[in-house]
Amino acid sequence: MSALSPQPGVMQISPYVGGESAIPGVDRIIKLASNEGALGPSPHAVAALQETAGDVFRYPDGGCQALRDAIGARFGLDPARMVCGAGSDELIGLLCRAYAGAGDEVLYTEHGFLMYPIAAKTAGATPVTAPETNLTADVDKLLAAVTARTRIVFIANPNNPTGTYLSENELTRLRAGLPDHVLLVIDAAYAEYLDHPDYSAGERVVDAGDNVVMTRTFSKIFGLGGARLGWAYCPPVVADVLNRVRNPFNVPAPAQAAGVAAIGDREFMERVRAHTGQWRAWFTAEARALGLEVPESVCNFVLVRFPLEAGRDAEAADTFLRSRGIIVRRMGAYGLPDSLRVTIGREDEMRAVVAALAEFAD
Ligand SMILES: *Cc1c(COP(=O)(O)O)cnc(C)c1O
């Protein structure tokens, strides 16, 4: 046994397992396992990455000023209340370290994003889940799970992997029901895919108080998961805290430049949104026609639920899809062992998945 012992909680962490990108012996892979944007990055973002390559000997702007200005202009938000991170995962981790510790609880929903318990345990805090209703966050059940020890409530809105969302009214009701010492983190990683009138990414909920933060990412609709870029919109007091605990140069210069270019390419974002909506609807209908249960999703992925019958279950389906070179995501770790999560990709990719599922169902 080693004499070194990590902080309490660390050895309770189940390391995050990302979507795989290779199958041994298979050359042509269709990867629909990590909710990466269907059409890749904007060509402007790629050009920006290339243009910054020669400057990588310089340290980046630690404050991400140009990027925050660009995001602020695009979404009508005050850049002074934004903090950028190496992916929103970094910001989720920093919020836990800054606001939760040993003896504290970090609350999230039953099928919520798995980075929340990882970040909570890293901070020494205890992750706690509240039940959902119909695969959707339930404000009353979340509020009922709040205790004197609760420090942070994470809500992915819309949620990964369920693809469901809460209306702005429900978010406001959640905020109103939380004690003032609890930080509400609205993780709006998929916000850009929605145009539902009752939905908002949460900016106004942030503005309404001192203890709500919204996190966003460039990893999904903007197709920059490999660049690692996310941002948080915060009350000034929280922005100040995040700026104290983050590394001084936490966002690489190429990622900042790519982010500025991506946020400026509205046409590309609209194209990804339209494409995703069209092929999500098509895929959902096709999978349902095969007799599979597919809950309605507003994101760039859907859950496909399989019968709990050996040979026809999610595990068998996953094995079959892999034999056809298709990688999707198993959901056992999210408490949904009967489901596979399929990211919406290009047209040819979605047609290939449906063809393989039809063969499997046969
Ligand atoms: C993908 C995802 C993120 C984004 O993570 P990054 O670190 O920004 O790549 C955050 N939250 C949820 C719910 C996600 O699905």
Ligand as a Chemical Component Dictionary entry (heavy atoms), coordinates in Angstrom:
data_LIG
# 
_chem_comp.id                   LIG 
_chem_comp.type                 NON-POLYMER 
_chem_comp.pdbx_formal_charge   0 
_chem_comp.three_letter_code    LIG 
# 
loop_
_chem_comp_atom.comp_id 
_chem_comp_atom.atom_id 
_chem_comp_atom.alt_atom_id 
_chem_comp_atom.type_symbol 
_chem_comp_atom.charge 
_chem_comp_atom.model_Cartn_x 
_chem_comp_atom.model_Cartn_y 
_chem_comp_atom.model_Cartn_z 
_chem_comp_atom.pdbx_ordinal 
LIG C1 C1 C 0 -21.334 18.078 -23.463 1  
LIG C2 C2 C 0 -21.813 18.651 -22.197 2  
LIG C3 C3 C 0 -21.102 19.654 -21.556 3  
LIG C4 C4 C 0 -19.950 20.294 -22.244 4  
LIG O1 O1 O 0 -18.742 19.927 -21.813 5  
LIG P1 P1 P 0 -17.453 20.698 -22.335 6  
LIG O2 O2 O 0 -16.528 20.523 -21.212 7  
LIG O3 O3 O 0 -17.816 22.133 -22.567 8  
LIG O4 O4 O 0 -17.022 20.029 -23.592 9  
LIG C5 C5 C 0 -21.591 20.183 -20.380 10 
LIG N1 N1 N 0 -22.748 19.737 -19.871 11 
LIG C6 C6 C 0 -23.490 18.805 -20.485 12 
LIG C7 C7 C 0 -24.797 18.414 -19.922 13 
LIG C8 C8 C 0 -23.026 18.218 -21.661 14 
LIG O5 O5 O 0 -23.745 17.278 -22.258 15 
# 
loop_
_chem_comp_bond.comp_id 
_chem_comp_bond.atom_id_1 
_chem_comp_bond.atom_id_2 
_chem_comp_bond.value_order 
_chem_comp_bond.pdbx_ordinal 
LIG C1 C2 SING 1  
LIG C2 C3 SING 2  
LIG C2 C8 DOUB 3  
LIG C3 C4 SING 4  
LIG C3 C5 DOUB 5  
LIG C4 O1 SING 6  
LIG O1 P1 SING 7  
LIG P1 O2 DOUB 8  
LIG P1 O3 SING 9  
LIG P1 O4 SING 10 
LIG C5 N1 SING 11 
LIG N1 C6 DOUB 12 
LIG C6 C7 SING 13 
LIG C6 C8 SING 14 
LIG C8 O5 SING 15 
# 
